[in-house]
C-alpha cells in the first residue's frame, strides 16, 4: 500500500526522473535512506515500471500520429492473443488498447509522414492475421500531452 510519502516521491519522479535521491529527500525533508528504500520497494513491486527519456517526436522526424481502430474477425482468446503478439512487435506502434465500442483495438502509431503510414499498412498491418476492419484517424494537432499519472 502506498502512503503519502510514496505518492510525493512518485509525483516528483514523474515531473523529473533525473532527480537524485538526495534532491528528493531534501524536497520532502527526509534523509536519503528512507527515500532510497521506498524507491527500491516501489521498483520491486513494479509501481515504478521504468525510467525513460521522453523524446520530442518532431525532433527525430516523427510528425504523423495515427490512431488506428481495428476490428477483429474472430474474438476467441487465441486469435486475440495472436493479434496482440503481432502488433506490439511493430516499432511504429506506441500503444495498443483493447477497447469497447465499434472497434476491438486502438493502436497509437507514430511515423514520419503519410507515405510511411501507407508502407506500415501495406507491409506490416495487412500481414497480421484476423483483422476484419481498419479505420485510421490522423492527429492534426496535440492540445495536451502528459505521461504523468494524477496521484
Secondary structure by P-SEA (a helix, b strand, c coil): cccaaaaaaaaaaaacccccaaaaaaaacccaaaaaaaaaaaaaaccccbbbbbccccccccccccbbbbbbccccaaaaaaaaaaaaaccccccccccccccccccccccccaaaaaaaaaccccccccccbbbbbbbcccccccccccc
